[in-house]
Amino acid sequence: MKSDFAMARRHLERAYNALSGDDETSRKSRDALDLLVDAILTAEYRRQECEIIPFPANEDRRSRRSNI
């Protein structure tokens, strides 16, 4: 089962917004949530590994380009 990073990020952002106080606990909690949101964003938009398929070199095309 894959993680739903977008939903997790939304919940963390809502928790961040709910901790709007100026007390030390709220500030530290927002800092911690900010780190978690950054980690979720990194995971959410990470490029998936893929296989790169090389194309065969075309000598005719290369020679035509150098003559232009």
N, C-alpha and C positions, 0 to 999 in steps of 0.2 A: 504494500500500500504506500503510495506517495504522499508526502506532506503537502498540505495546502498552505504554502508560504504567504500568499496574499491574505488569506483569512487570519493567519497568525499575526501578520503585520498590522492589520486593521485592529485586532484586539489589543495589541501592545500600544498602538497609537491612542486608542480610547483610554487605556489605563494611564498613559502619560498625561493626557488632557484632564483626567479626573484628579490627578495629583497636582492641583494648582496652588497649593499652599506655599507660604514662604518659609516654613519650618525646615530644619535640617533633614528630617526624615523624608519629606516630600522632594527636596532637592536631590538627595542621594538616590532616591528611588527613580526620579526622572533621568538622572545620569545613567543608572543601570539599564533602564528601559531603552534609552537612546542607543546604548551599545548593542542591545538585543535587536532593535529595529535595524541597525546597520548590518548586523550579521544575517538577518532574515533577507534584507534587500540584496545582499551579496549572493546568497543562496538562490533567491528567486530569479535573478537575472544572470546567473552564471551560464556561460556557454556550455552546451553539451559537447562532449567529446565526439568527434566524428572521424571517419577515415577519409583521407585525401587521396583521390584517385589521379595519378599523373596521366596527362595526355601524351600520346606519342609525338615526338618532334617531327615536324613536317619540313623537310629540307627545301622543297620547292617554294614554300611560302617565305622562308627566311631569305632565300636568294633573291626573290622578287622584291622584298622590302629593301634590301641593301642596294638594289639597282635604281630605286626611285629617287 
